[in-house]
Amino acid sequence: MVNYHLKYKKFINQKIKEIREIVGSESAISVLSGGVDSSAVTVLAHKALGNQLKTFFINNGLMREDEPKEIVDTFKKLRIKVKVIDAKEKFFRVLKGKIDPEEKRQAITDVFYEDVFKKIVKESKIKFLLQGTILTDIEETVAGIKRQHNVLAQIGISPEKEYGYQVIEPLIKLRKDDVRKVAKLLDLPGKIHQRIPFPGLALAARVIGEVTPKKIVIVRKATSIVEKELENSGAFQYFPALMNDRATGMRRNKREFGNIIIIRCVESKDARKAFPSRISWNTLDKLQRRITREIPEVTRVCYDITPKPPATIEYV
Amino acid sequence: MVNYHLKYKKFINQKIKEIREIVGSESAISVLSGGVDSSAVTVLAHKALGNQLKTFFINNGLMREDEPKEIVDTFKKLRIKVKVIDAKEKFFRVLKGKIDPEEKRQAITDVFYEDVFKKIVKESKIKFLLQGTILTDIEETVAGIKRQHNVLAQIGISPEKEYGYQVIEPLIKLRKDDVRKVAKLLDLPGKIHQRIPFPGLALAARVIGEVTPKKIVIVRKATSIVEKELENSGAFQYFPALMNDRATGMRRNKREFGNIIIIRCVESKDARKAFPSRISWNTLDKLQRRITREIPEVTRVCYDITPKPPATIEYV
């Protein structure tokens, strides 16, 4: 216990010092996603820079139930002010008609950096961006498994040249486990430092095919149910994905062509390998019952039984 | 036991008598699908009509592994000759580009009746068709849950006017359970009288989106695996469905966009209500392992956990 504290406290103090040295008397920004990585970076940077740091949260319309409000409240308790930027319409506009997951990812990346983010940077006149990139992000990007929108430098794009700012990534040598410990030591609440992973694409990553406001409403409701019912499961990650495919169902004795929700719940140490959780049939039954009752568009619920590899944890 | 035998033997004798009375000295045909309904009707009609009955099996390219051969062999043992019509190309041609399940169903119905079947009828110069329609087919058609291609009369189409023949449906008042008992008394082998239900659309009903020869190969392999691994489960019905949606996966450390197979396995008495079978996690794990190893196109396997209603047993 003493060693654990010492190791991570040392890390925190060192990073605070480094951030101060790099930023000097300039200003910096951090952008919260709501996850443990960007939250830890924000608290670290706030400790290093105080009022020289501005913190933003971009509401892209793809967040979970009440998420923007919860994030603001959480950081308020840490005396960190978060400015929420409403960019819902911009994100839905660029997602319209896009089916290919790489195109969707690119569209979100582009509108994030080249529109919303650029505007923040220009208006804030800052020179430094604090980012919550961690080791797994880089390993997976290099291996070609996924393209992370927060690892521009690693895929050969220079943010300094293209956007006029410099990226600081204090967590780049840590894995998720370490970040959780750092976040705890930074006094972030349990619902953040023990939060299950949630992708940068947010709920758009849980919609197969075109992402529309209507589909986001469906998958948001399903996410609330799945997170509530599995919060005590101890699993590494759990979420629903909304298929584009439909299948027959019947309600009030009439045939209908309904939506399909797939539930993913996995055991994993660091997301590199994962195994489907063997959750009880009673829990599975409750999940399907709540989802099909509370979301009338959904007539079918499935449970993903594939490990990673050969599947990935996420669907896109 | 005596009552059981008596009741169904009486039914069989009565139907044989009725078929003889209706057909007289004319000819009749039966078309096998491989299922228990059309098999029972064929044996009944053969007992009634002997050589006045001609029996066909249409290979539409949508059958399971080795199915055409197995059907011919089974009926050979009962001294009933089955003529196999190869219509694979015709079926794939009409299915090309069709995504909507009702359009696919219609295309299969149309090519079956208006092309392949019409040809058989014309060339055989018969006046009577023996069909394996059962009570559930009619109930579901009337309720609008599904459109059965073998209940033309019930949905207001007159086969006599439109195709020039008369339909005889000896099983029309029986449910699946009764048909199985009749089939057993007719000396059909266990693999037919205890056979799990398989839809008229065959493997086309297990492909979401466009049905192509390539997708049929995938779902046929998956069907072999699922039927083999679950044959001793005692479940009412079990099958895989191939989604049109794809999801990310990884093989040899590379990201790929793979196919999704959903496994459906249900407990039911007569298909009107159904509950997902609570099969063991070891079996589920074996299923996903065999499917992803033996079918490299598939990177994800899910298990359907929805009862009927609100889902149906089948996907289309």
Contacts between the chains, C-beta under 8 A, distances in Angstrom:
chain1	res1	chain2	res2	distance
A	101	B	248	7.2
A	101	B	257	7.4
A	143	B	253	5.4
A	143	B	254	7.6
A	143	B	255	8.0
A	144	B	253	7.9
A	144	B	254	5.8
A	144	B	255	5.4
A	145	B	248	8.0
A	145	B	250	5.5
A	145	B	253	7.4
A	145	B	254	7.5
A	145	B	255	4.6
A	146	B	248	7.3
A	146	B	255	6.4
A	208	B	245	4.6
A	208	B	246	7.9
A	208	B	247	6.9
A	209	B	245	6.9
A	241	B	247	7.6
A	243	B	243	6.7
A	243	B	245	5.1
A	244	B	244	7.5
A	244	B	245	5.2
A	245	B	208	4.6
A	245	B	209	6.9
A	245	B	243	5.0
A	245	B	244	5.2
A	245	B	245	4.8
A	246	B	208	7.9
A	247	B	208	7.0
A	247	B	241	7.6
A	247	B	311	7.1
A	247	B	312	7.7
A	247	B	315	4.3
A	247	B	316	7.1
A	248	B	101	7.2
A	248	B	146	7.3
A	248	B	311	7.7
A	248	B	312	4.6
A	248	B	314	6.6
A	248	B	315	6.5
A	248	B	316	6.0
A	249	B	306	8.0
A	249	B	309	7.0
A	249	B	310	5.1
A	249	B	311	4.9
A	249	B	312	5.9
A	250	B	145	5.4
A	250	B	308	7.1
A	250	B	309	4.8
A	250	B	310	6.6
A	250	B	311	7.8
A	250	B	312	5.8
A	251	B	309	6.4
A	251	B	310	5.6
A	253	B	143	5.3
A	253	B	144	7.8
A	253	B	145	7.3
A	254	B	143	7.5
A	254	B	144	5.7
A	254	B	145	7.4
A	255	B	143	7.9
A	255	B	144	5.4
A	255	B	145	4.5
A	255	B	146	6.3
A	255	B	312	7.6
A	257	B	101	7.4
A	258	B	310	7.3
A	258	B	311	7.7
A	262	B	302	5.4
A	278	B	281	4.6
A	281	B	278	4.6
A	284	B	305	4.9
A	285	B	305	7.0
A	287	B	305	7.4
A	288	B	305	4.8
A	288	B	306	5.2
A	288	B	307	7.8
A	292	B	306	6.6
A	292	B	310	4.8
A	292	B	311	7.9
A	299	B	306	7.2
A	299	B	310	4.7
A	299	B	311	5.3
A	300	B	304	6.6
A	300	B	306	4.9
A	300	B	310	7.9
A	300	B	311	4.5
A	301	B	304	7.6
A	301	B	305	5.5
A	301	B	306	5.1
A	302	B	262	5.4
A	302	B	302	4.0
A	302	B	303	6.2
A	302	B	304	4.9
A	302	B	305	6.4
A	302	B	306	7.7
A	303	B	302	6.2
A	303	B	303	5.1
A	303	B	305	5.4
A	304	B	300	6.6
A	304	B	301	7.6
A	304	B	302	4.9
A	305	B	263	8.0
A	305	B	284	4.9
A	305	B	285	7.0
A	305	B	287	7.4
A	305	B	288	4.8
A	305	B	301	5.5
A	305	B	302	6.4
A	305	B	303	5.4
A	306	B	288	5.2
A	306	B	292	6.6
A	306	B	299	7.2
A	306	B	300	4.9
A	306	B	301	5.1
A	306	B	302	7.7
A	307	B	288	7.8
A	308	B	250	7.1
A	309	B	249	7.0
A	309	B	250	4.8
A	309	B	251	6.3
A	310	B	249	5.1
A	310	B	250	6.6
A	310	B	251	5.5
A	310	B	258	7.4
A	310	B	292	4.8
A	310	B	299	4.7
A	310	B	300	7.8
A	311	B	247	7.0
A	311	B	248	7.7
A	311	B	249	4.9
A	311	B	250	7.8
A	311	B	258	7.7
A	311	B	292	7.9
A	311	B	299	5.3
A	311	B	300	4.5
A	312	B	247	7.7
A	312	B	248	4.6
A	312	B	249	5.9
A	312	B	250	5.8
A	312	B	255	7.6
A	314	B	248	6.7
A	315	B	247	4.3
A	315	B	248	6.5
A	316	B	247	7.1
A	316	B	248	6.0
